Amino acid sequence: MWQSEHIRDKILSRYPQIAVELTGMKTKGDVILDTPLAKIGGKGLFTKELEDSMLSGETHIAVHSLKRRACRFSRGAGAGRDLLARGR
């Protein structure tokens, strides 16, 4: 969760007056360990649960490493720039 902590710290350094709560989530890709990823693939194996949580209003942002993989989000769940890779 270090990526989430890093983004939280960046947000709080700029907006110290807001509250930030970190919530850990397990995705389908984190849970199914006995099947090759290519067999269980589907849309956003590691991001679907994060996207659903944002679209339902349960969470406001999600932080995921994405491991440099192409990823498409549904309308209303945008993707921010990769702050960590750019060293910001």
Secondary structure in CASP SS format (residue, H / E / C, confidence):
PFRMAT SS
TARGET T0000
AUTHOR 0000-0000-0000
METHOD secondary structure of the structure
MODEL  1
M C 1.00
W H 1.00
Q H 1.00
S H 1.00
E H 1.00
H H 1.00
I H 1.00
R H 1.00
D H 1.00
K H 1.00
I H 1.00
L H 1.00
S H 1.00
R H 1.00
Y C 1.00
P C 1.00
Q C 1.00
I C 1.00
A C 1.00
V C 1.00
E C 1.00
L C 1.00
T C 1.00
G C 1.00
M C 1.00
K C 1.00
T C 1.00
K H 1.00
G H 1.00
D H 1.00
V H 1.00
I C 1.00
L C 1.00
D C 1.00
T C 1.00
P C 1.00
L H 1.00
A H 1.00
K H 1.00
I H 1.00
G C 1.00
G C 1.00
K C 1.00
G C 1.00
L C 1.00
F C 1.00
T C 1.00
K H 1.00
E H 1.00
L H 1.00
E H 1.00
D H 1.00
S H 1.00
M H 1.00
L H 1.00
S C 1.00
G C 1.00
E C 1.00
T C 1.00
H C 1.00
I C 1.00
A C 1.00
V C 1.00
H C 1.00
S C 1.00
L H 1.00
K H 1.00
R H 1.00
R C 1.00
A C 1.00
C C 1.00
R C 1.00
F C 1.00
S C 1.00
R C 1.00
G C 1.00
A C 1.00
G C 1.00
A C 1.00
G C 1.00
R C 1.00
D C 1.00
L C 1.00
L C 1.00
A C 1.00
R C 1.00
G C 1.00
R C 1.00
END
